[in-house]
Amino acid sequence: MQTEYEPASDENELGDETRPQNDDKLNAERKERAIVIGTNLYGRLVDRQGRRSYKEEEWRNAILQYNGQYSATTKANIAKLGGSQMFLNITRPKTDAYAAQMANIALPSDEKNYGLRPTPIAKLAGLMNSTANVGTTPQGNPIEARDVAQGVQQTADERCKAMARVIDDYLSECDFSGEQRKAIEMGVLLGTIIIRGPTKAAPRFQRWEAQDDGQGGKVFVLAPDKGTGKPECRAVDPHHFYPDDTALTISDCEDVFETFFFTKKRLRIMAKNGFDAEGIKQAIESGAKNLPSWYTNLRNDGNDGNNTSNTEGLFEAWLWHGDLTHEELEALGMPENELELLDECLDSHPAQLWGIGPYAIKVNLNPMETGDLPYSVTQVIKDNTSIFGHGIPWAGANAQESLNAAWRMLHDNAGLSTGSQVVIDPARISGADGDHIMKPRKTWWTDSPDDSDAPVDIDRLIRFIDVPSHMEELSALVRMNIELFDKELNFSLEMQGAVDANTPETKGATQIVNNNGRVVIQRQIKMYDDDIIKPTIRRMYDWEMQNGEDESVKGDFDVIAKGSSVLMERQEQLQAMTQAAALAIDPRFGHMVDADKFIEQYFTNLRLTDCLHPEEKRPELKKKLEEAQAAAAQQGQGDPARMMLAQIAGKKLEFDAQEKQARLQLDAQIHSDEQTLAAKELLFRIHDGGMTMDSVYQKLGLENKKLDSDNQKFNTETSIKQRMGSGI
């Protein structure tokens, strides 16, 4: 490690011939201790890698299953038995659908999935309505307790909004939404979602810096532009994450390793950006160590099992977060000015250490004074025995394996049943081309054993056997296994954007099924809020409180995770707001409901926030609207002509309605009179025709049916006219 006391290669260059002789010895001792520390930590990492092989095998199978590949063992067994090697991959679409649904809910395009609010102060709540006099202004006006409480609350709200904007800026620069999406996709596949942050962003650019050339002049050299060191958050591949394997949650971990694969070029760049150049040189000269088995396995699986992957030249670097003693920090090269700030009475200090193999190349104190590990971890499918969970491929592994078996049988049966099996006597029948393979338009020779001229019985020399087809039964087995995959996940087809014979036909029933299916994702989003969003944003808040220079944004705030509390319920909230809209904008209830906020929230739920005016312009626009309304009202009241026209128009509408009602009543009376005349006419015909009573009843029954039909038609027309104001 580079230390403040590291000697130069030539004492005469420094002109320091009086330097104590024991400096070299002290430096050598510290380097030896640094190597021991690095070796011990690297050994701890290797042990954890060995103990985690069972989980890495699960991840390997999940990736193979997602890619539609058989493991080498399974492929060898299938090849040994012969037959089809088809793989019907339903794991990929199910996994992608689950990840898409989860990301869509947790990461909306138009709203944050987190927020801040001032920590409630119990004393303020009791003073909000208090009129007690607590002092006077310089002008002599009394100051009431509620004025003080409201002022404190308003200041806290303003600071909270400012802090939220600062955090938004940090997360926007590191593309926090994109990193979350990566973490979710890896987590749904492998079972564990991991976010690292905040950590200090690496320098992205270099700049020319003036330095003294030792001769009274200056020379410009290319140096890293460290910038302000803004915090950032990144997704972590579970393969590279090695926590304390005795802990079941990240909060219980004593320490954590994270690994990285770097090329020589990347290491040389690190040597120029604050890492120990000598340690990096030693690591490069000693050669790259064997990379973890999970990495070489995945590379070989990607090459279809062919061991052609070249991993030479890749170095496994590691970043360790844990506690180091004062002596260990000193041995690892912690600068004296930083060591002096530490309390030597403490047993250890939270730190982070970079290394390559057994070589430690950079040490720092944990940038968070809280001592928190910069990782947030949650599981997709819960495993109470490990910090790592299970992914979607793991849950559907049995159904996928059974589906593949049925799919292979279906293809094998299809191949056998479409062509007959042939039994042939090779001694007495042979092909003209010298083999017994069935071919189109082939000539066959027969041979009689007794050299007689008797005709040969071909049916005795060759026989065809048909294999029965079981396509229908095997197809049903395939469909059953696909349904079993969904049941294993408890993930409805409607949530996957697909339908089947059991999908409801009506919109309402489909919505009910969809809402019930969202419960599974809803539970996962709640876990994501609790385990990822809240602790990550809390650490970002702690970072700004610790390192931020703007005192106007600092305060005591709580973190709100809104993934499940707001985003999941947006549709239900929109329906409720639609029903309550009439009451919300009714001026009679203006003292209870803020109509402006109601409209803003309504448009937000509709994702039409672009239609809203910017918040800073609304007071001015509202003032103009009120002035226009007041002018219109005043103009309407002061113009007698306008008032007269309005009264005339109202009277005309009233007269038209009365006229239509009278006309409808007249039509009804005419219709009733026509029915009466028809009945009398019928009685005269009965009397003149000498009809019997039976024929009268029969005639009356038929005529009554006709009259009932006419009456029903007339009543229907009248009802429509009354509602619509016109005829049919």
MARMI-224260 format. One record per residue (C-alpha): x, y, z; residue in three letters. Coordinates in steps of 0.25 Angstrom, whole numbers. Last residue first. Layout:
! MARMI-224260
> X/Y/Z/ala
...
! end
This chain:
! MARMI-224260
> -360/33/-132/ile
> -367/45/-128/gly
> -361/58/-121/ser
> -358/64/-107/gly
> -348/53/-103/met
> -354/48/-90/arg
> -369/52/-92/gln
> -368/47/-107/lys
> -362/34/-102/ile
> -373/31/-92/ser
> -384/35/-103/thr
> -377/25/-113/glu
> -377/14/-103/thr
> -391/16/-99/asn
> -396/16/-113/phe
> -389/3/-116/lys
> -395/-3/-104/gln
> -409/1/-107/asn
> -408/-4/-121/asp
> -403/-18/-116/ser
> -414/-18/-106/asp
> -424/-15/-116/leu
> -420/-26/-125/lys
> -420/-36/-113/lys
> -434/-31/-110/asn
> -438/-33/-124/glu
> -434/-48/-123/leu
> -440/-50/-110/gly
> -453/-42/-114/leu
> -455/-51/-126/lys
> -453/-64/-117/gln
> -463/-58/-107/tyr
> -473/-55/-118/val
> -471/-68/-124/ser
> -474/-75/-111/asp
> -486/-66/-109/met
> -492/-69/-122/thr
> -492/-60/-134/met
> -505/-54/-140/gly
> -498/-45/-150/gly
> -505/-33/-147/asp
> -502/-33/-132/his
> -488/-37/-133/ile
> -486/-26/-143/arg
> -492/-16/-134/phe
> -483/-20/-123/leu
> -470/-19/-131/leu
> -474/-5/-135/glu
> -476/-1/-121/lys
> -462/-6/-118/ala
> -455/1/-129/ala
> -462/14/-125/leu
> -456/13/-111/thr
> -442/10/-117/gln
> -443/23/-125/glu
> -447/31/-114/asp
> -435/26/-105/ser
> -426/30/-117/his
> -432/44/-118/ile
> -430/46/-103/gln
> -416/41/-103/ala
> -412/50/-115/asp
> -418/62/-108/leu
> -410/59/-95/gln
> -397/59/-104/leu
> -401/72/-110/arg
> -403/78/-97/ala
> -389/74/-92/gln
> -382/79/-105/lys
> -389/92/-103/glu
> -385/93/-88/gln
> -370/90/-92/ala
> -370/100/-103/asp
> -376/111/-94/phe
> -365/108/-83/glu
> -354/109/-94/leu
> -360/122/-99/lys
> -361/128/-85/lys
> -346/125/-82/gly
> -342/132/-95/ala
> -350/144/-92/ile
> -344/145/-78/gln
> -330/144/-84/ala
> -333/155/-94/leu
> -339/164/-83/met
> -326/162/-75/met
> -317/165/-87/arg
> -325/177/-90/ala
> -325/182/-75/pro
> -309/182/-75/asp
> -304/184/-61/gly
> -305/170/-55/gln
> -299/163/-67/gly
> -287/173/-68/gln
> -284/171/-53/gln
> -284/156/-54/ala
> -275/156/-66/ala
> -266/165/-59/ala
> -265/157/-47/ala
> -263/144/-56/gln
> -252/151/-63/ala
> -245/156/-50/glu
> -246/142/-44/glu
> -240/136/-57/leu
> -228/146/-56/lys
> -225/143/-42/lys
> -225/128/-44/lys
> -216/130/-56/leu
> -206/138/-47/glu
> -207/128/-35/pro
> -205/116/-45/arg
> -192/120/-52/lys
> -183/115/-41/glu
> -190/101/-41/glu
> -188/99/-56/pro
> -201/98/-63/his
> -207/84/-64/leu
> -208/77/-78/cys
> -195/70/-76/asp
> -200/64/-63/thr
> -209/55/-72/leu
> -205/41/-65/arg
> -220/39/-62/leu
> -216/38/-47/asn
> -209/51/-49/thr
> -221/57/-55/phe
> -230/54/-43/tyr
> -219/58/-33/gln
> -218/72/-40/glu
> -234/73/-40/ile
> -235/69/-25/phe
> -224/79/-22/lys
> -231/90/-28/asp
> -244/86/-22/ala
> -239/87/-8/asp
> -251/80/-1/val
> -257/83/13/met
> -259/99/12/his
> -262/97/-3/gly
> -274/88/0/phe
> -285/97/-5/arg
> -276/101/-17/pro
> -278/87/-23/asp
> -265/83/-29/ile
> -263/71/-19/ala
> -277/67/-19/leu
> -278/65/-34/ala
> -265/58/-34/ala
> -268/48/-24/ala
> -271/36/-33/gln
> -260/40/-42/thr
> -251/41/-30/met
> -254/27/-26/ala
> -251/21/-40/gln
> -238/28/-40/leu
> -234/23/-26/gln
> -237/9/-31/glu
> -228/11/-43/gln
> -217/18/-35/arg
> -217/7/-24/glu
> -203/0/-27/met
> -197/14/-29/leu
> -201/20/-16/val
> -198/11/-4/ser
> -191/0/-12/ser
> -180/7/-18/gly
> -181/19/-10/lys
> -169/17/0/ala
> -169/29/9/ile
> -156/33/16/val
> -157/42/29/asp
> -150/55/30/phe
> -143/63/41/asp
> -136/75/34/gly
> -126/79/24/lys
> -129/86/11/val
> -126/101/16/ser
> -112/96/21/glu
> -107/95/7/asp
> -93/88/8/glu
> -97/74/8/gly
> -88/63/13/asn
> -95/58/26/gln
> -109/62/24/met
> -107/59/9/glu
> -102/45/12/trp
> -113/42/22/asp
> -124/45/12/tyr
> -117/36/2/met
> -116/25/13/arg
> -131/27/16/arg
> -134/26/1/ile
> -127/13/0/thr
> -134/8/13/pro
> -148/12/9/lys
> -147/7/-5/ile
> -141/-6/-4/ile
> -146/-15/8/asp
> -159/-8/11/asp
> -163/-4/-2/asp
> -159/-17/-9/tyr
> -166/-25/1/met
> -179/-16/-2/lys
> -176/-18/-16/ile
> -176/-34/-15/gln
> -189/-34/-7/arg
> -195/-25/-18/gln
> -190/-35/-29/ile
> -198/-46/-22/val
> -210/-38/-20/val
> -210/-33/-34/arg
> -217/-46/-38/gly
> -229/-43/-30/asn
> -230/-29/-37/asn
> -228/-36/-51/asn
> -239/-46/-48/val
> -249/-35/-43/ile
> -245/-27/-56/gln
> -248/-39/-65/thr
> -262/-40/-58/ala
> -265/-25/-60/gly
> -260/-25/-75/lys
> -268/-37/-79/thr
> -263/-50/-86/glu
> -256/-56/-74/pro
> -243/-64/-77/thr
> -245/-79/-75/asn
> -243/-82/-90/ala
> -230/-75/-90/asp
> -225/-61/-90/val
> -211/-54/-89/ala
> -206/-41/-84/gly
> -198/-47/-73/gln
> -206/-42/-62/met
> -218/-47/-70/glu
> -211/-61/-70/leu
> -212/-61/-55/ser
> -199/-63/-46/phe
> -200/-73/-35/asn
> -186/-77/-38/leu
> -188/-92/-37/glu
> -202/-90/-43/lys
> -197/-83/-55/asp
> -187/-94/-57/phe
> -198/-104/-55/leu
> -206/-98/-67/glu
> -194/-101/-76/ile
> -193/-115/-71/asn
> -208/-117/-74/met
> -206/-112/-88/arg
> -195/-122/-91/val
> -203/-134/-85/leu
> -215/-130/-93/ala
> -205/-130/-106/ser
> -200/-144/-101/leu
> -214/-150/-101/glu
> -218/-144/-114/glu
> -205/-148/-121/met
> -205/-162/-117/his
> -203/-169/-131/ser
> -202/-184/-132/pro
> -190/-189/-138/val
> -192/-197/-151/asp
> -185/-210/-154/ile
> -181/-213/-169/phe
> -176/-227/-173/arg
> -166/-232/-183/ile
> -163/-246/-187/leu
> -176/-254/-184/arg
> -184/-243/-191/asp
> -175/-244/-203/ile
> -180/-258/-206/asp
> -170/-262/-217/val
> -175/-268/-230/pro
> -171/-282/-233/ala
> -159/-283/-243/asp
> -151/-291/-234/ser
> -137/-288/-230/asp
> -140/-295/-216/asp
> -136/-283/-208/pro
> -144/-272/-216/ser
> -137/-259/-217/asp
> -144/-245/-217/thr
> -139/-232/-223/trp
> -145/-219/-219/trp
> -145/-206/-228/thr
> -147/-192/-221/lys
> -157/-182/-226/arg
> -156/-174/-213/pro
> -146/-180/-202/lys
> -147/-190/-191/met
> -133/-194/-186/ile
> -129/-208/-189/his
> -116/-206/-196/asp
> -109/-210/-209/gly
> -116/-201/-219/asp
> -125/-212/-224/ala
> -130/-214/-210/gly
> -130/-228/-204/ser
> -140/-239/-201/ile
> -137/-253/-198/arg
> -126/-253/-188/ala
> -130/-239/-183/pro
> -144/-244/-178/asp
> -151/-231/-175/ile
> -159/-225/-163/val
> -162/-210/-166/val
> -168/-200/-155/gln
> -178/-191/-162/ser
> -177/-176/-163/gly
> -185/-164/-158/thr
> -187/-172/-144/ser
> -172/-172/-141/leu
> -169/-157/-143/gly
> -182/-152/-137/ala
> -179/-161/-125/asn
> -165/-156/-123/asp
> -170/-141/-125/his
> -181/-144/-114/leu
> -172/-151/-105/met
> -162/-139/-106/arg
> -173/-129/-102/trp
> -178/-138/-91/ala
> -164/-138/-85/ala
> -162/-123/-87/asn
> -175/-120/-80/leu
> -171/-129/-68/ser
> -158/-122/-67/glu
> -164/-108/-68/gln
> -175/-112/-58/ala
> -164/-116/-48/asn
> -156/-104/-50/ala
> -167/-94/-49/gly
> -163/-88/-35/ala
> -148/-89/-38/trp
> -151/-81/-52/pro
> -158/-70/-44/ile
> -147/-68/-35/gly
> -143/-72/-21/his
> -138/-64/-9/gly
> -124/-61/-4/phe
> -122/-56/11/ile
> -124/-71/15/ser
> -132/-80/23/thr
> -145/-73/22/asn
> -146/-74/7/asp
> -156/-64/1/lys
> -159/-64/-13/ile
> -155/-50/-19/val
> -145/-47/-8/gln
> -140/-33/-3/thr
> -126/-27/-2/val
> -122/-12/1/ser
> -107/-10/1/tyr
> -98/1/6/pro
> -94/-5/19/leu
> -98/5/30/asp
> -87/11/39/gly
> -96/23/42/thr
> -84/32/38/glu
> -86/27/24/met
> -74/28/15/pro
> -68/16/22/asn
> -54/19/25/leu
> -45/17/13/asn
> -35/6/8/val
> -29/4/-5/lys
> -20/-7/-12/ile
> -20/-19/-3/ala
> -13/-31/-10/tyr
> -18/-45/-6/pro
> -26/-46/-19/gly
> -28/-32/-24/ile
> -33/-23/-12/gly
> -42/-11/-9/trp
> -45/-8/6/leu
> -57/-1/12/gln
> -57/3/27/ala
> -66/4/39/pro
> -57/6/51/his
> -52/-4/62/ser
> -50/-5/77/asp
> -52/9/80/leu
> -43/16/90/cys
> -34/21/78/glu
> -45/31/74/asp
> -42/34/59/leu
> -39/48/55/leu
> -24/46/56/glu
> -25/34/46/leu
> -30/43/35/glu
> -18/53/36/asn
> -9/41/37/glu
> -13/35/24/pro
> -19/21/24/met
> -8/12/18/gly
> -13/-2/21/leu
> -4/-3/33/ala
> -11/9/39/glu
> -25/4/37/leu
> -21/-9/43/glu
> -15/-2/55/glu
> -28/6/57/his
> -36/-7/56/thr
> -44/-10/44/leu
> -60/-12/42/asp
> -67/-17/30/gly
> -69/-14/15/his
> -61/-22/5/trp
> -59/-19/-9/leu
> -53/-30/-18/trp
> -45/-30/-31/ala
> -45/-43/-39/glu
> -35/-41/-51/phe
> -38/-45/-65/leu
> -26/-47/-74/gly
> -30/-61/-78/glu
> -45/-64/-78/thr
> -45/-70/-92/asn
> -58/-78/-94/ser
> -56/-90/-102/thr
> -61/-101/-93/asn
> -73/-105/-102/asn
> -85/-107/-94/gly
> -94/-99/-103/asp
> -85/-87/-104/asn
> -94/-80/-94/gly
> -93/-92/-85/asp
> -78/-90/-85/asn
> -78/-76/-81/arg
> -88/-79/-70/leu
> -80/-90/-65/asn
> -67/-81/-65/thr
> -74/-71/-57/tyr
> -80/-80/-47/trp
> -67/-87/-45/ser
> -61/-74/-39/pro
> -49/-69/-47/leu
> -35/-75/-45/asn
> -25/-65/-42/lys
> -19/-55/-52/ala
> -4/-54/-52/gly
> 6/-51/-41/ser
> 11/-39/-49/glu
> -3/-33/-50/ile
> -5/-34/-35/ala
> 9/-28/-32/gln
> 6/-16/-41/lys
> -7/-14/-35/ile
> -1/-14/-21/gly
> 10/-4/-26/glu
> 0/5/-32/ala
> -9/6/-19/asp
> -22/12/-24/phe
> -24/27/-25/gly
> -28/29/-40/asn
> -15/26/-47/lys
> -15/11/-42/ala
> -29/10/-46/met
> -26/13/-60/ile
> -16/2/-60/arg
> -26/-8/-54/leu
> -36/-5/-65/arg
> -25/-8/-76/lys
> -21/-21/-69/lys
> -36/-26/-70/thr
> -45/-25/-58/phe
> -56/-35/-52/phe
> -63/-29/-40/phe
> -66/-35/-27/thr
> -75/-30/-15/glu
> -72/-35/-1/phe
> -80/-32/11/val
> -78/-31/26/asp
> -85/-33/40/glu
> -98/-36/33/cys
> -110/-35/42/asp
> -116/-23/34/ser
> -114/-30/21/ile
> -124/-41/26/thr
> -122/-56/29/leu
> -108/-55/34/ala
> -98/-67/36/thr
> -94/-65/21/asp
> -88/-51/23/asp
> -90/-45/10/pro
> -84/-50/-4/tyr
> -90/-42/-15/phe
> -84/-44/-29/his
> -94/-55/-34/his
> -105/-47/-28/pro
> -103/-36/-39/asp
> -103/-23/-32/val
> -111/-11/-37/ala
> -105/3/-35/arg
> -108/15/-27/cys
> -100/28/-27/glu
> -94/39/-18/pro
> -88/52/-24/lys
> -73/52/-22/gly
> -72/67/-25/thr
> -62/66/-36/gly
> -51/56/-36/lys
> -45/61/-49/asp
> -34/50/-51/pro
> -21/56/-54/ala
> -14/59/-68/leu
> -1/67/-65/val
> 3/81/-68/phe
> 16/86/-64/val
> 20/98/-56/lys
> 33/106/-53/gly
> 42/108/-42/gly
> 51/97/-45/gln
> 44/85/-37/gly
> 33/84/-49/asp
> 22/89/-40/asp
> 8/84/-44/gln
> -3/90/-53/ala
> -15/80/-55/glu
> -20/76/-69/trp
> -34/69/-67/arg
> -39/55/-67/gln
> -54/50/-68/phe
> -63/41/-61/arg
> -58/41/-47/pro
> -65/29/-39/ala
> -78/33/-32/ala
> -77/32/-17/lys
> -86/21/-12/thr
> -100/22/-8/pro
> -103/11/-11/gly
> -103/-3/-15/arg
> -117/-9/-19/ile
> -119/-24/-19/ile
> -132/-32/-23/ile
> -131/-47/-20/thr
> -138/-59/-27/gly
> -129/-62/-39/leu
> -139/-58/-50/leu
> -148/-49/-43/val
> -136/-43/-36/gly
> -128/-40/-49/met
> -140/-33/-55/glu
> -143/-26/-43/ile
> -128/-21/-41/ala
> -128/-16/-56/lys
> -141/-9/-54/arg
> -135/-2/-41/gln
> -123/2/-49/glu
> -131/8/-60/gly
> -140/16/-49/ser
> -127/21/-42/phe
> -121/27/-55/asp
> -109/31/-47/cys
> -111/46/-51/glu
> -126/45/-47/ser
> -123/39/-34/leu
> -115/50/-30/tyr
> -124/61/-35/asp
> -136/54/-28/asp
> -128/54/-15/ile
> -126/69/-16/val
> -141/71/-20/arg
> -146/63/-8/ala
> -137/72/1/met
> -143/84/-4/ala
> -157/79/-2/lys
> -154/75/12/cys
> -148/89/15/arg
> -161/95/10/glu
> -169/86/18/asp
> -161/88/31/ala
> -162/103/29/thr
> -177/102/28/gln
> -178/94/40/gln
> -169/104/48/val
> -178/115/43/gly
> -191/108/46/gln
> -186/105/61/ala
> -182/120/63/val
> -195/125/58/asp
> -202/115/66/arg
> -196/120/79/ala
> -200/134/76/glu
> -192/146/74/ile
> -198/160/78/pro
> -195/172/69/asn
> -185/182/75/gly
> -178/186/63/gln
> -165/179/67/pro
> -175/166/68/thr
> -181/162/81/thr
> -180/150/90/gly
> -186/136/93/val
> -201/140/94/asn
> -209/127/94/ala
> -218/125/82/thr
> -216/110/81/ser
> -221/104/68/asn
> -208/98/63/met
> -202/97/77/leu
> -206/83/80/gly
> -201/77/67/ala
> -188/85/69/leu
> -184/78/82/lys
> -185/64/75/ala
> -175/68/65/ile
> -178/59/52/pro
> -165/56/44/thr
> -165/65/32/pro
> -169/57/19/arg
> -160/50/8/leu
> -165/42/-4/gly
> -163/29/-12/tyr
> -168/22/-24/asn
> -166/35/-32/lys
> -177/38/-43/glu
> -179/39/-58/asp
> -172/27/-63/ser
> -176/18/-52/pro
> -165/9/-46/leu
> -171/-1/-35/ala
> -184/-4/-43/ile
> -177/-5/-57/asn
> -165/-12/-51/ala
> -173/-23/-44/met
> -182/-25/-57/gln
> -170/-26/-66/ala
> -162/-35/-57/ala
> -174/-45/-56/tyr
> -176/-44/-71/ala
> -161/-47/-74/asp
> -161/-59/-64/thr
> -174/-65/-70/lys
> -169/-62/-85/pro
> -155/-68/-82/arg
> -160/-80/-74/thr
> -170/-85/-85/ile
> -158/-91/-93/asn
> -163/-104/-100/leu
> -149/-111/-101/phe
> -148/-121/-112/met
> -137/-132/-111/gln
> -145/-143/-118/ser
> -142/-158/-118/gly
> -130/-166/-113/gly
> -128/-172/-99/leu
> -114/-168/-98/lys
> -116/-154/-105/ala
> -127/-151/-94/ile
> -117/-155/-83/asn
> -106/-147/-89/ala
> -115/-135/-90/lys
> -119/-136/-75/thr
> -105/-137/-71/thr
> -100/-125/-79/ala
> -112/-116/-74/ser
> -123/-114/-84/tyr
> -125/-101/-91/gln
> -137/-92/-93/gly
> -130/-79/-89/asn
> -139/-77/-76/tyr
> -136/-92/-72/gln
> -121/-90/-74/leu
> -122/-78/-66/ile
> -130/-84/-55/ala
> -121/-97/-55/asn
> -109/-88/-53/arg
> -116/-80/-42/trp
> -119/-93/-34/glu
> -104/-97/-36/glu
> -100/-84/-31/glu
> -108/-87/-18/lys
> -102/-100/-16/tyr
> -88/-94/-18/ser
> -89/-84/-7/arg
> -80/-91/3/arg
> -68/-90/-7/gly
> -70/-75/-10/gln
> -71/-72/5/arg
> -58/-79/7/asp
> -51/-72/-4/val
> -56/-58/2/leu
> -50/-62/15/arg
> -37/-65/9/gly
> -37/-52/2/tyr
> -39/-45/15/leu
> -28/-53/22/asn
> -18/-50/10/thr
> -22/-35/10/gly
> -19/-34/25/ile
> -6/-42/24/val
> -2/-33/12/ile
> -4/-21/20/ala
> 3/-26/32/arg
> 15/-29/23/glu
> 14/-15/17/lys
> 14/-9/31/arg
> 26/-16/35/glu
> 33/-12/23/ala
> 30/3/25/asn
> 35/2/40/leu
> 48/-4/35/lys
> 50/7/25/asp
> 47/18/35/asp
> 56/11/45/asn
> 69/18/39/gln
> 64/32/43/pro
> 65/42/31/arg
> 78/50/32/thr
> 81/48/18/glu
> 69/55/14/asp
> 74/62/1/gly
> 61/57/-6/leu
> 68/53/-19/glu
> 80/48/-10/asn
> 71/37/-3/glu
> 69/30/-17/asp
> 57/20/-18/ser
> 48/29/-9/ala
> 43/24/4/pro
> 29/21/7/glu
> 25/29/20/tyr
> 12/35/15/glu
> 7/21/11/thr
> 4/14/-2/gln
> 0/0/0/met
! end
